[in-house]
Amino acid sequence: MKRLALAILLVTVVAAASVFLALNRPGAEA
């Protein structure tokens, strides 16, 4: 159970980081 929660947390963090970088990239499509 704890391993599953950790995996979900990791995926969420990676996805959030990807979206954050994509939205804040200089010259990104507005």
CYANA upper distance limits for C-alpha pairs under 8 A (distance plus 0.5 A):
  1 MET  CA      5 ALA  CA      6.81
  2 LYS  CA      6 LEU  CA      6.63
  3 ARG  CA      7 ALA  CA      6.67
  4 LEU  CA      8 ILE  CA      6.72
  5 ALA  CA      9 LEU  CA      6.62
  6 LEU  CA     10 LEU  CA      6.59
  7 ALA  CA     11 VAL  CA      6.71
  8 ILE  CA     12 THR  CA      6.62
  9 LEU  CA     13 VAL  CA      6.66
 10 LEU  CA     14 VAL  CA      6.67
 11 VAL  CA     15 ALA  CA      6.56
 12 THR  CA     16 ALA  CA      6.54
 13 VAL  CA     17 ALA  CA      6.55
 14 VAL  CA     18 SER  CA      6.65
 15 ALA  CA     19 VAL  CA      6.77
 16 ALA  CA     20 PHE  CA      6.52
 17 ALA  CA     21 LEU  CA      6.57
 18 SER  CA     22 ALA  CA      6.56
 19 VAL  CA     23 LEU  CA      6.59
 20 PHE  CA     24 ASN  CA      6.63
 21 LEU  CA     25 ARG  CA      6.24
 22 ALA  CA     28 ALA  CA      7.70
 23 LEU  CA     28 ALA  CA      7.38
 24 ASN  CA     28 ALA  CA      7.78
